[in-house]
Amino acid sequence: MRTTHWLGLLAVALFVASVALFVRGRAANARIAENAVPIATVKQIMDGIVMPAAAQVFGAVATVADANGVEDHRPRSEAEWALVGANAAALIEAGNLLMMGDRLKDTDQWVTRSRAMMDAARIALRATEARDPEALFNSGEALTLSCDMCHTRYQGPGSE
């Protein structure tokens, strides 16, 4: 009975210690994030990260029909899948960058649309991890929609 009691106390102590370490680690990460200094503008992030990464994701799977016939393009090697996956991950991280500091246009639609791009890029990333060309192709719809919705609001006529 005493051994069971001590084992229970040990389990509780280990649990409390692990929670304390987790909380301390999250607080340290929050301090690091607070000290991050955004440098790039929204346009630089779009031109330097989002557009090239989106082009890689969109162009990864296609069917091309020409005078020579029909050809299916898709990643075939591990390196090709890794490249598309890295670009999908870059889109996710770009969404984080778009929500930092002065880049944050508002705390409602800007955040919603940035997260929509991140969610769409996660679909593409999961497709690359599964080596699923059809899922990768289908992820383009969500990605296109997220881009269009944001550009309509923030670049179109009457945008802020």
C-alpha positions in Angstrom: 0.0 0.0 0.0 2.8 2.4 0.9 4.6 1.7 -2.4 1.4 2.5 -4.4 1.0 5.7 -2.4 4.6 6.8 -3.2 4.3 5.9 -6.8 1.1 8.0 -7.0 2.9 10.9 -5.4 5.9 10.5 -7.8 3.5 10.5 -10.8 1.9 13.7 -9.6 5.2 15.3 -9.0 6.5 14.4 -12.5 3.3 15.7 -14.0 3.5 19.0 -12.2 7.2 19.4 -13.2 6.4 18.7 -16.8 3.6 21.3 -16.8 6.0 23.8 -15.2 8.6 23.2 -17.9 6.0 23.5 -20.6 4.7 26.8 -19.3 8.3 28.2 -18.8 9.2 27.1 -22.4 6.1 28.8 -23.8 6.9 32.0 -21.9 10.4 32.0 -23.3 9.1 31.5 -26.8 6.6 34.4 -26.3 9.5 36.7 -25.2 11.5 35.7 -28.3 8.5 36.4 -30.5 8.0 39.8 -28.8 11.6 40.7 -29.6 11.3 39.8 -33.3 11.7 42.8 -35.5 9.8 42.7 -38.8 11.9 44.1 -41.6 10.2 43.2 -44.9 7.1 45.0 -46.2 4.0 43.1 -47.2 4.9 43.7 -50.9 8.4 42.2 -50.3 6.9 39.1 -48.6 4.5 38.7 -51.4 7.1 39.2 -54.1 9.9 37.3 -52.4 8.1 34.5 -50.7 4.5 34.1 -51.5 4.5 34.5 -55.3 7.5 32.2 -56.0 6.3 29.6 -53.5 2.7 29.6 -54.9 4.1 29.3 -58.4 6.0 26.2 -57.4 2.9 24.7 -55.7 0.5 25.6 -58.6 3.0 24.4 -61.2 3.8 21.1 -59.6 0.9 19.1 -61.0 -0.5 19.8 -64.5 -1.7 18.2 -67.7 -0.3 19.8 -70.8 -1.8 19.1 -74.2 -0.1 20.3 -77.3 0.7 19.1 -80.9 3.0 16.4 -79.4 0.1 14.9 -77.3 -0.8 15.0 -73.7 1.7 15.0 -70.9 1.1 14.8 -67.2 3.5 16.8 -65.0 3.9 15.9 -61.3 6.7 15.5 -58.8 8.3 12.1 -59.3 11.5 12.1 -57.3 12.0 12.6 -53.6 13.8 15.9 -54.4 10.9 17.2 -56.4 8.4 16.3 -53.7 10.6 17.9 -51.1 10.9 21.1 -53.2 7.1 21.4 -53.5 6.7 20.7 -49.8 9.3 23.3 -48.9 7.4 25.9 -50.9 4.1 24.9 -49.3 5.8 25.4 -45.9 7.1 28.7 -47.0 3.6 29.8 -47.8 2.5 28.8 -44.3 5.4 30.8 -42.7 4.6 33.8 -45.0 1.2 33.8 -43.4 2.8 34.2 -40.0 5.0 37.0 -41.3 2.0 38.8 -42.7 0.4 39.0 -39.2 3.5 40.5 -37.5 4.0 44.1 -36.5 3.1 46.9 -39.0 2.1 44.4 -41.6 -1.1 43.6 -39.7 -3.7 45.6 -41.6 -6.5 44.8 -39.2 -7.2 42.1 -36.6 -10.2 40.8 -38.4 -10.2 40.1 -42.1 -6.4 40.4 -42.6 -5.9 37.6 -40.0 -8.7 35.5 -41.3 -7.4 35.7 -44.9 -3.8 35.1 -43.8 -4.9 32.0 -42.0 -6.9 30.9 -45.0 -3.7 31.0 -47.0 -1.9 29.1 -44.3 -4.7 26.4 -44.1 -4.7 26.0 -47.9 -0.9 25.6 -47.9 -1.2 23.0 -45.2 -3.4 21.0 -47.5 -0.7 21.2 -50.2 2.0 20.3 -47.6 0.1 17.2 -46.4 -0.4 16.2 -50.1 3.4 16.4 -50.6 4.0 14.4 -47.5 1.5 11.7 -48.8 3.1 11.9 -52.3 -0.4 12.4 -53.6 -0.4 14.3 -56.9 -4.3 14.5 -57.1 -4.5 16.0 -53.6 -1.8 18.4 -54.4 -3.6 19.5 -57.6 -6.9 19.9 -55.6 -5.1 22.0 -53.0 -4.7 24.7 -55.6 -8.4 25.6 -55.4 -8.3 26.5 -51.7 -5.0 28.3 -52.3 -6.4 30.3 -55.2 -9.5 31.2 -53.3 -7.5 32.4 -50.3 -5.4 34.6 -52.6 -8.4 36.0 -54.4 -10.3 36.8 -51.3 -7.4 38.7 -49.8 -6.6 40.6 -53.0 -10.2 41.5 -53.5 -10.3 43.1 -50.0 -6.9 44.7 -49.9 -5.9 45.4 -53.5 -9.2 45.8 -55.3 -11.2 49.0 -55.9 -12.2 50.6 -52.7 -9.6 48.6 -50.7 -8.0 50.2 -47.7 
